[in-house]
Amino acid sequence: MPNIESAIKRVRTSENASAKNSSQMSAMRTTIKKFEEAVAAGAENTNELHKAAVKAIDMAESKGLIHKNKANRDKARLARELAK
């Protein structure tokens, strides 16, 4: 545990950021899984789920959680699944 006040604050700040980031990543993965399951099941609402998944990927990219190339690759993969 750090002794210096600024280091203590930095630990607190990084814990909060880590919790927020992991929550955002988890939400992104969940929306992607929901879309993939709907496509596999042949559900009616795949367009809405695709839109939500793309939005979640874009949000993660804009916050710097994933690289822009990974975001584009993931969105292209989802679009291919939707087109099938």
N, C-alpha and C positions, 0 to 999 in steps of 0.2 A: 504494500500500500504506500503510495507516495506521501511525502511529508510536506512538500511545498504546496501552497494554496492553489497556485495556477495549475499544477499537475493534478491535484485533487479535482478541480473543476473540469479539467480536460477528460479525466476518467469518467466523470458523471455525464459529460456531454457526449462522449463517444458511446457510452452505454445506451443513451437515449437514441442516438442516430442508428446504432446497430439494431435496436428493437424496431425502429420505424422501417429500416431497410429490409429486414427479414420479413416483416409483415407485408410490405409491398411485393417482395419477390414471391411470397407464398400466395398472395392474392392473384398474381399474374399466372403462376403455375396452375392454380385452381381453375381459373377461367379457361385456360388452354385445355386442361383435362376435360372440363365440361363440354367444350366444343368437340373434342375428339370422340368422346363417348356418344354425343348426339349424332355425329356423322356415322359412327359405326352402327348405331341403332336405327339410322334412317329417320330421325326425328324431323318434325316440321319446322322447328325454330332454329335451324342451323344458321340462317343469315344473321339473326340477332346475336347468337352466341359468337359467330365469327367477328362481328363488329365489336363486341365486348372484349374479345381476346386481343384483337388488334389494338384497341384502345389501351388495354392493360400493358401490352408490349411497348407501345409508344410512351406511356407514362414512365415505365421502368427505364427506358432509354433516355428520356429527357432528364431524369433524376440522376443519371450516371450509374445506374445499377447494372446495366448490361451495355455492351459495345454496340455501336450503330450497325455494324455488319451482322452481328448476331440477331439484332432486332429485325433487320431486313430479311435475313435467312429464315427466321421463324415465321414471319408474315407470309413469305413466299410459300413455305411448306404448308401453312394453313390454307392459303388460297388454292393450292393444288388439291388438297383434301376436299375443299368445298366444291371444286369444279368436277370431281369424280361423280 
